[in-house]
Amino acid sequence: MAEGEGDRDWQAVIGRALAFICLAQADLRDKGLAPQAEFLESLGLSRKEAAGLLGSTADSLTELFRQNRRKMEGGKGGKGKGKKKGKAKGK
């Protein structure tokens, strides 16, 4: 193993450990996955790296973010049931 390869492996381990410590210090370990993932992404981790650290997948986090965003908007997003065109009742 070349010296450069070993250094990169340790740097990744140290980076993950520091990210985990940051989560604990920010009191996010008891929160849901979405706040934890958002925090890790704000530290510069990619979604894939954050998902690996949290024991999830990048696709799962993306869907979770989509669902949370939809809740915050307060609607279904998309077309609602409009009034039907046609004969009016009672006439």
KEMAR-379637 format. One line per 3 residues: number of its first residue (from 1); their letters; for each residue x, y negated, z negated of N, C-alpha, C. Coordinates in nm, 4 decimals, padded with zeros to 6 digits. Example, Ala and Ser with C-alpha at 12.3 -4.5 7.8 and 13.67 -1.06 7.14 Angstrom:
BEGIN
1 = AS = 01.3190:00.5690:-00.7800:01.2300:00.4500:-00.7800:01.3200:00.3300:-00.7800; 01.2850:00.2250:-00.7080:01.3670:00.1060:-00.7140:01.2900:-00.0030:-00.7870
***
This chain:
BEGIN
1 = MAE = 00.0863:00.1178:00.0000:00.0000:00.0000:00.0000:00.0900:-00.1229:00.0000; 00.0633:-00.2136:00.0906:00.1401:-00.3375:00.0997:00.1008:-00.4304:-00.0146; 00.1916:-00.5194:-00.0467:00.1668:-00.6103:-00.1590:00.0453:-00.6998:-00.1342
4 = GEG = 00.0258:-00.7466:-00.0120:-00.0866:-00.8335:00.0211:-00.2213:-00.7649:00.0030; -00.2298:-00.6355:00.0360:-00.3555:-00.5628:00.0221:-00.3959:-00.5484:-00.1243; -00.3024:-00.5180:-00.2111:-00.3302:-00.5036:-00.3534:-00.3752:-00.6344:-00.4150
7 = DRD = -00.3163:-00.7454:-00.3721:-00.3545:-00.8768:-00.4228:-00.4989:-00.9090:-00.3880; -00.5392:-00.8791:-00.2658:-00.6768:-00.9076:-00.2242:-00.7767:-00.8253:-00.3038; -00.7447:-00.7006:-00.3312:-00.8351:-00.6165:-00.4088:-00.8542:-00.6740:-00.5490
10 = WQA = -00.7468:-00.7148:-00.6130:-00.7565:-00.7713:-00.7476:-00.8287:-00.9044:-00.7467; -00.8083:-00.9829:-00.6443:-00.8771:-01.1116:-00.6355:-01.0281:-01.0918:-00.6260; -01.0709:-00.9906:-00.5526:-01.2142:-00.9613:-00.5415:-01.2706:-00.9174:-00.6763
13 = VIG = -01.1965:-00.8332:-00.7470:-01.2406:-00.7864:-00.8785:-01.2502:-00.9029:-00.9755; -01.1494:-00.9869:-00.9761:-01.1477:-01.1037:-01.0652:-01.2618:-01.1988:-01.0307; -01.2857:-01.2191:-00.9019:-01.3941:-01.3074:-00.8585:-01.5299:-01.2569:-00.9031
16 = RAL = -01.5532:-01.1266:-00.8885:-01.6816:-01.0690:-00.9316:-01.6974:-01.0791:-01.0830; -01.5896:-01.0533:-01.1550:-01.5960:-01.0613:-01.3005:-01.6261:-01.2041:-01.3457; -01.5620:-01.3013:-01.2834:-01.5883:-01.4410:-01.3184:-01.7319:-01.4804:-01.2859
19 = AFI = -01.7835:-01.4335:-01.1736:-01.9224:-01.4635:-01.1378:-02.0179:-01.4044:-01.2411; -01.9890:-01.2829:-01.2858:-02.0733:-01.2187:-01.3872:-02.0674:-01.2957:-01.5187; -01.9488:-01.3413:-01.5569:-01.9334:-01.4202:-01.6798:-02.0097:-01.5518:-01.6676
22 = CLA = -02.0040:-01.6138:-01.5510:-02.0782:-01.7388:-01.5292:-02.2279:-01.7169:-01.5456; -02.2789:-01.6055:-01.4949:-02.4216:-01.5734:-01.5124:-02.4564:-01.5633:-01.6603; -02.3706:-01.4964:-01.7344:-02.3972:-01.4786:-01.8772:-02.3917:-01.6123:-01.9503
25 = QAD = -02.2945:-01.6957:-01.9176:-02.2802:-01.8252:-01.9844:-02.3943:-01.9206:-01.9489; -02.4509:-01.9044:-01.8322:-02.5624:-01.9894:-01.7898:-02.6964:-01.9354:-01.8400; -02.6924:-01.8304:-01.9218:-02.8135:-01.7673:-01.9767:-02.9107:-01.7232:-01.8674
28 = LRD = -02.8567:-01.6700:-01.7603:-02.9403:-01.6239:-01.6498:-02.9515:-01.4714:-01.6442; -02.8781:-01.3994:-01.7264:-02.8822:-01.2535:-01.7197:-03.0194:-01.1990:-01.7592; -03.0945:-01.2745:-01.8385:-03.2272:-01.2288:-01.8797:-03.3369:-01.2795:-01.7871
31 = KGL = -03.3007:-01.3585:-01.6879:-03.3981:-01.4130:-01.5927:-03.4151:-01.3146:-01.4780; -03.5002:-01.3482:-01.3842:-03.5229:-01.2632:-01.2681:-03.4066:-01.2669:-01.1703; -03.4180:-01.1872:-01.0662:-03.3121:-01.1811:-00.9656:-03.2977:-01.3111:-00.8876
34 = APQ = -03.4086:-01.3778:-00.8586:-03.4031:-01.4982:-00.7762:-03.3174:-01.6085:-00.8402; -03.3385:-01.6439:-00.9668:-03.2535:-01.7475:-01.0264:-03.1067:-01.7072:-01.0328; -03.0820:-01.5789:-01.0583:-02.9441:-01.5315:-01.0638:-02.8778:-01.5423:-00.9267
37 = AEF = -02.9496:-01.4992:-00.8243:-02.8949:-01.5030:-00.6888:-02.8723:-01.6471:-00.6427; -02.9666:-01.7356:-00.6730:-02.9503:-01.8762:-00.6364:-02.8268:-01.9352:-00.7031; -02.8059:-01.9004:-00.8308:-02.6896:-01.9495:-00.9034:-02.5609:-01.8989:-00.8397
40 = LES = -02.5565:-01.7693:-00.8088:-02.4356:-01.7129:-00.7481:-02.4081:-01.7740:-00.6111; -02.5134:-01.7985:-00.5336:-02.4943:-01.8621:-00.4041:-02.4444:-02.0056:-00.4204; -02.4894:-02.0723:-00.5258:-02.4421:-02.2092:-00.5487:-02.2944:-02.2112:-00.5882
43 = LGL = -02.2451:-02.0977:-00.6396:-02.1028:-02.0863:-00.6715:-02.0184:-02.0558:-00.5481; -02.0846:-02.0252:-00.4377:-02.0124:-01.9999:-00.3137:-02.0135:-01.8558:-00.2666; -02.0806:-01.7675:-00.3392:-02.0898:-01.6294:-00.2943:-02.1915:-01.6202:-00.1814
46 = SRK = -02.1681:-01.5302:-00.0896:-02.2668:-01.5074:00.0157:-02.3837:-01.4303:-00.0450; -02.4936:-01.4257:00.0274:-02.6104:-01.3525:-00.0215:-02.5772:-01.2038:-00.0372; -02.4978:-01.1516:00.0542:-02.4591:-01.0110:00.0486:-02.3740:-00.9837:-00.0757
49 = EAA = -02.2804:-01.0733:-00.1062:-02.1967:-01.0563:-00.2251:-02.2790:-01.0697:-00.3531; -02.3689:-01.1668:-00.3557:-02.4550:-01.1862:-00.4725:-02.5431:-01.0636:-00.4934; -02.5959:-01.0098:-00.3850:-02.6815:-00.8918:-00.3950:-02.6032:-00.7729:-00.4503
52 = GLL = -02.4815:-00.7541:-00.4032:-02.3983:-00.6453:-00.4533:-02.3708:-00.6583:-00.6020; -02.3457:-00.7791:-00.6466:-02.3191:-00.8031:-00.7880:-02.4432:-00.7781:-00.8732; -02.5603:-00.8060:-00.8169:-02.6860:-00.7910:-00.8910:-02.7492:-00.6532:-00.8734
55 = GST = -02.6867:-00.5681:-00.7929:-02.7414:-00.4339:-00.7719:-02.8609:-00.4330:-00.6792; -02.8593:-00.5199:-00.5799:-02.9697:-00.5303:-00.4853:-02.9115:-00.5346:-00.3440; -02.9953:-00.5687:-00.2473:-02.9478:-00.5851:-00.1098:-02.9761:-00.7275:-00.0643
58 = ADS = -02.9035:-00.7704:00.0370:-02.9229:-00.9054:00.0893:-03.0642:-00.9210:00.1454; -03.1145:-00.8181:00.2129:-03.2503:-00.8241:00.2682:-03.3553:-00.8371:00.1576; -03.3337:-00.7661:00.0489:-03.4269:-00.7728:-00.0632:-03.4286:-00.9129:-00.1243
61 = LTE = -03.3116:-00.9736:-00.1406:-03.3056:-01.1094:-00.1950:-03.3702:-01.2095:-00.1004; -03.3501:-01.1919:00.0286:-03.4114:-01.2811:00.1264:-03.5635:-01.2753:00.1157; -03.6176:-01.1545:00.1037:-03.7627:-01.1383:00.0892:-03.8109:-01.1992:-00.0426
64 = LFR = -03.7345:-01.1816:-00.1487:-03.7705:-01.2387:-00.2780:-03.7736:-01.3912:-00.2702; -03.6750:-01.4511:-00.2039:-03.6728:-01.5964:-00.1862:-03.7926:-01.6429:-00.1045; -03.8276:-01.5653:-00.0017:-03.9419:-01.6008:00.0823:-04.0711:-01.5988:00.0001
67 = QNR = -04.0871:-01.4966:-00.0814:-04.2070:-01.4863:-00.1645:-04.2137:-01.5998:-00.2660; -04.1013:-01.6332:-00.3270:-04.0989:-01.7432:-00.4243:-04.1299:-01.8766:-00.3576; -04.0759:-01.8966:-00.2380:-04.1009:-02.0205:-00.1646:-04.2496:-02.0301:-00.1292
70 = RKM = -04.3086:-01.9181:-00.0944:-04.4504:-01.9148:-00.0590:-04.5366:-01.9490:-00.1808; -04.4990:-01.8977:-00.2979:-04.5712:-01.9282:-00.4213:-04.5625:-02.0772:-00.4526; -04.4445:-02.1346:-00.4333:-04.4237:-02.2751:-00.4662:-04.5056:-02.3656:-00.3738
73 = EGG = -04.5247:-02.3224:-00.2509:-04.6037:-02.4011:-00.1565:-04.7523:-02.3913:-00.1885; -04.7921:-02.2872:-00.2572:-04.9290:-02.2734:-00.3028:-05.0287:-02.2282:-00.1988; -04.9839:-02.1726:-00.0917:-05.0793:-02.1281:00.0091:-05.0333:-02.0003:00.0738
76 = KGG = -05.1164:-01.9518:00.1618:-05.0810:-01.8304:00.2324:-04.9842:-01.8590:00.3457; -04.9836:-01.9815:00.3935:-04.8997:-02.0129:00.5075:-04.9579:-01.9503:00.6320; -04.9989:-02.0249:00.7229:-05.0637:-01.9690:00.8397:-05.2039:-02.0235:00.8513
79 = KGK = -05.2779:-01.9672:00.9412:-05.4130:-02.0167:00.9641:-05.5088:-01.9646:00.8586; -05.5925:-02.0517:00.8136:-05.6956:-02.0120:00.7183:-05.8202:-01.9684:00.7919; -05.9197:-01.9279:00.7174:-06.0470:-01.8894:00.7782:-06.1257:-02.0160:00.8040
82 = GKK = -06.1299:-02.0571:00.9248:-06.2062:-02.1767:00.9594:-06.3533:-02.1431:00.9798; -06.4321:-02.2438:01.0018:-06.5734:-02.2198:01.0293:-06.5860:-02.1542:01.1654; -06.6759:-02.0588:01.1720:-06.6973:-01.9914:01.2986:-06.7854:-02.0767:01.3873
85 = KGK = -06.7516:-02.0742:01.5134:-06.8326:-02.1495:01.6090:-06.9504:-02.0617:01.6512; -07.0593:-02.1248:01.6827:-07.1763:-02.0491:01.7263:-07.3009:-02.1123:01.6731; -07.4031:-02.0320:01.6647:-07.5323:-02.0819:01.6165:-07.5232:-02.1207:01.4702
88 = AKG = -07.5865:-02.2293:01.4396:-07.5950:-02.2726:01.3011:-07.7134:-02.2011:01.2355; -07.7010:-02.1655:01.1119:-07.8085:-02.0962:01.0411:-07.9210:-02.1943:01.0093; -08.0407:-02.1458:01.0178:-08.1561:-02.2233:00.9778:-08.2087:-02.3175:01.0849
91 = K = -08.1547:-02.3171:01.1985:-08.2057:-02.4087:01.3023:-08.2799:-02.3353:01.4079
***
